[in-house]
Amino acid sequence: MANFTAADVKKLRELSGAGMMDCKKALDEAEGDVTKAVEILRVKGQKGVAKRESRTAENGAVVAVLADDNASGVLVELKCETDFVAKGDKFQAVAQQVADHVFATAPADIETLLASEIEPGKTVQVLVDEANAGLGEKIVLDRFARLSGGYVASYLHRTSPDLPPQVGVLVQLDSENAEVAKDLAQHIAAFAPRFLSRDEVPADVVENERRIAEATAREEGKPEAALSRIVDGRVNGFYKEHVVVDQPFAKDNKKSVQKILTEAGVSLQGFARFRVGA
């Protein structure tokens, strides 16, 4: 006969985040002692962490936190295995807690973040491991972005109304312009640029694009005299696809993003874009 009540199961679920059957089994093993049952679930959950390491985490959430004066902001991606877990309050609470911590502490890199103390005696890595154990899925924290200076804005996009945001963008302008910042963040969410300016494109990437463009033109039988012009044109096409200021603006494709910025009297100093699992 069970020596625990439905209220005990409910309490254990709230404390551990584990499923109902796992909580019942733990309470059975702990002879109804909720505190001991929490320890049992933690031990069993941590054993499962290693087993989950080889599994793929392609769902999750993107969270943004901005300063009240928009002088800085952070973007954090927390991944899990299924949309079921991504929808859950516990997973989203962990994502928000990590984002708040990143905003407050401004870690230099992901290794510093994971090793930092988010609660007394608890590192971010331990928090993630506990979420892994409690939720029964692989939970991954492997990237964040932080922008500071000028005017920082964010945009979060839900690919489905019942999921947390799956795409997140931060933009940093040199001066305040909320309307342009919002439009630009939405543009970046939709068009996924890789670089801010042509100067940011690595030389080896440009050289590879030139090589491919030339090889393609020769394969198409283009005349030798026209190759240089054709290659330049196709490399410019690469810039228009991947460099944000060269892209046709989402709300007016007759203008480039740079044209929109110039007309507004602002410049884009930086951006970050995360899409869960990408």
C-alpha positions in Angstrom: 0.0 0.0 0.0 1.4 3.4 -1.0 2.6 5.5 2.0 2.2 8.8 0.2 -0.6 10.9 -1.1 -1.5 12.6 -4.4 -0.4 15.9 -2.7 3.0 14.4 -2.1 3.3 13.5 -5.8 2.3 17.0 -6.7 4.8 18.5 -4.3 7.6 16.3 -5.7 6.8 17.2 -9.2 6.9 20.9 -8.4 10.3 20.4 -6.6 11.9 18.2 -9.2 10.2 18.9 -12.5 10.1 15.1 -13.0 7.2 13.2 -14.5 4.3 11.7 -12.5 5.4 8.1 -12.8 9.0 8.9 -11.9 7.8 10.8 -8.9 5.6 7.9 -7.8 8.5 5.4 -8.1 10.8 7.7 -6.2 8.3 8.1 -3.4 7.8 4.3 -3.3 11.6 3.9 -3.0 11.8 6.7 -0.4 8.9 5.3 1.6 7.0 8.5 1.3 9.8 10.8 2.3 9.6 13.7 -0.2 13.1 15.1 0.6 14.7 11.7 0.1 12.6 11.2 -3.1 14.1 14.5 -4.5 17.6 13.1 -3.9 16.7 9.8 -5.6 15.4 11.7 -8.6 18.5 13.8 -8.8 20.8 10.8 -8.7 18.8 8.9 -11.3 18.5 12.1 -13.4 22.2 12.8 -13.3 22.9 9.2 -14.5 20.7 9.9 -17.4 22.6 13.0 -18.4 25.5 11.1 -19.9 23.1 8.8 -21.8 21.5 11.8 -23.4 24.7 13.4 -24.5 24.6 11.8 -28.0 21.0 12.9 -28.6 20.1 15.9 -30.7 18.7 19.1 -29.2 17.0 21.1 -32.0 14.1 22.6 -30.2 14.1 25.2 -27.5 13.8 29.0 -27.0 15.5 32.3 -27.6 15.3 34.9 -24.8 16.2 38.6 -25.0 16.9 41.0 -22.1 17.3 44.8 -22.6 18.4 47.5 -20.4 15.7 50.0 -19.4 17.5 52.7 -21.4 18.3 50.4 -24.3 22.0 50.9 -23.8 22.7 47.2 -23.8 21.0 43.9 -24.4 21.6 40.1 -24.5 20.3 37.2 -26.5 20.4 33.6 -25.2 19.5 30.4 -26.9 18.6 27.3 -24.7 18.0 24.1 -26.6 16.1 20.9 -25.8 15.0 17.8 -27.7 11.3 18.2 -28.1 8.8 21.0 -28.6 6.8 19.5 -25.7 9.6 20.4 -23.2 10.2 23.8 -25.0 6.5 24.7 -24.3 6.9 24.0 -20.6 7.1 26.6 -17.9 10.1 25.0 -16.2 12.2 25.0 -19.3 11.3 28.6 -20.2 12.0 29.7 -16.6 15.5 28.2 -16.8 16.1 30.0 -20.1 14.9 33.3 -18.6 17.1 32.8 -15.5 20.1 32.3 -17.7 19.4 35.3 -19.8 18.9 37.5 -16.8 22.3 36.2 -15.4 24.1 36.9 -18.7 22.7 40.4 -18.7 23.7 41.0 -15.1 27.2 39.5 -15.3 28.4 40.1 -19.0 30.5 36.9 -19.2 33.3 37.0 -21.8 32.4 33.6 -23.4 30.3 30.5 -23.0 33.0 28.7 -20.9 33.0 31.7 -18.5 29.2 31.7 -18.4 28.9 28.0 -17.6 31.4 28.2 -14.8 29.9 31.3 -13.2 27.7 31.1 -10.1 24.0 31.8 -10.9 22.8 30.9 -7.4 24.7 30.5 -4.1 26.9 27.4 -4.6 25.4 26.6 -8.0 27.1 27.3 -11.4 25.2 27.8 -14.6 26.5 24.4 -15.8 24.9 22.7 -12.7 21.7 24.6 -13.4 21.6 23.2 -16.9 22.5 19.7 -15.7 19.7 19.8 -13.2 17.3 20.9 -15.9 18.6 18.0 -18.0 17.9 15.6 -15.1 14.6 17.0 -14.1 13.1 17.4 -17.6 14.5 14.1 -18.9 15.9 15.6 -22.1 19.2 16.8 -23.3 19.4 20.6 -22.5 22.1 22.6 -24.2 23.4 26.1 -23.6 26.1 26.8 -26.1 25.7 30.4 -27.3 24.7 33.9 -26.2 25.3 37.4 -27.6 25.7 40.7 -25.9 25.6 44.2 -27.4 26.4 47.4 -25.5 26.6 51.1 -26.5 24.4 53.3 -28.6 20.8 52.1 -28.9 20.1 48.4 -28.6 16.8 46.8 -29.6 15.5 43.2 -29.9 12.9 41.3 -31.9 11.6 37.8 -31.0 9.7 35.7 -33.5 7.4 32.7 -32.8 7.3 30.2 -35.6 4.2 28.7 -33.9 1.8 30.4 -31.5 2.2 27.6 -28.9 6.0 27.7 -28.8 8.3 30.1 -27.2 10.3 32.4 -29.6 12.4 30.4 -32.0 14.2 33.3 -33.7 15.8 36.2 -31.9 17.6 39.3 -33.0 19.5 42.1 -31.4 20.5 45.3 -33.3 22.8 48.1 -32.1 22.4 51.6 -33.7 24.7 54.5 -33.0 21.8 56.6 -31.8 18.2 56.1 -30.7 15.6 55.4 -33.4 13.1 52.8 -32.2 11.2 52.6 -35.5 14.3 51.9 -37.6 15.7 49.5 -35.0 12.4 47.5 -34.9 12.2 47.4 -38.7 15.8 46.4 -39.0 15.5 43.6 -36.4 12.5 42.2 -38.2 14.4 42.4 -41.5 17.4 40.5 -40.0 15.1 37.9 -38.6 13.6 37.2 -42.0 16.7 37.5 -44.2 19.4 36.0 -41.9 22.4 38.0 -43.0 25.8 36.7 -42.0 27.9 39.9 -42.0 27.4 43.5 -41.0 29.6 45.0 -43.8 31.7 43.8 -46.7 34.8 44.5 -44.6 33.7 41.8 -42.2 33.6 39.1 -44.8 36.8 37.0 -44.4 39.2 37.2 -47.4 39.1 33.4 -47.9 35.3 33.4 -48.2 35.5 36.1 -50.9 38.2 34.3 -52.7 36.2 31.0 -52.6 33.2 32.8 -54.0 35.3 34.3 -56.8 36.7 30.9 -57.6 33.3 29.3 -57.8 31.9 32.2 -59.8 34.7 31.8 -62.3 34.5 28.1 -62.6 30.7 28.3 -63.1 31.1 31.0 -65.8 33.6 28.8 -67.6 31.3 25.8 -67.3 28.6 27.9 -68.9 30.8 28.8 -71.8 31.1 32.5 -71.1 33.7 34.3 -73.2 37.1 34.8 -71.6 37.0 38.6 -72.1 33.8 38.8 -70.0 34.9 36.5 -67.1 36.2 39.3 -64.9 33.0 41.3 -65.2 30.9 38.3 -64.6 32.8 37.2 -61.6 32.6 40.7 -60.0 28.9 40.7 -60.6 28.3 37.3 -59.0 30.5 38.3 -56.0 28.4 41.4 -55.6 25.4 39.2 -55.6 26.9 37.2 -52.8 27.3 40.5 -50.8 23.7 41.5 -51.5 22.6 38.1 -50.1 24.8 37.9 -47.0 25.8 41.4 -46.0 23.0 43.1 -44.1 23.7 46.7 -45.3 23.8 45.5 -48.9 20.5 43.5 -48.7 17.3 44.9 -50.3 15.3 46.2 -47.4 12.4 43.9 -46.4 9.8 46.7 -46.4 11.0 48.4 -49.5 13.1 46.2 -51.8 13.9 49.1 -54.1 16.2 50.4 -51.3 19.1 48.8 -49.6 19.4 48.5 -45.8 22.2 51.0 -46.0 19.9 53.5 -47.9 17.3 53.2 -45.1 19.9 53.8 -42.4 21.4 56.8 -44.3 17.9 58.4 -44.7 17.3 57.9 -41.0 20.6 59.4 -40.1 21.8 56.4 -38.1 24.3 53.6 -38.6 24.2 49.9 -37.7 27.0 49.1 -35.3 26.3 45.4 -34.7 23.7 42.7 -34.7 23.1 39.1 -33.5 20.6 36.6 -34.8 19.8 33.2 -33.4 17.4 30.6 -34.7 16.9 27.6 -32.4 19.0 24.7 -33.6 20.5 26.5 -36.6 
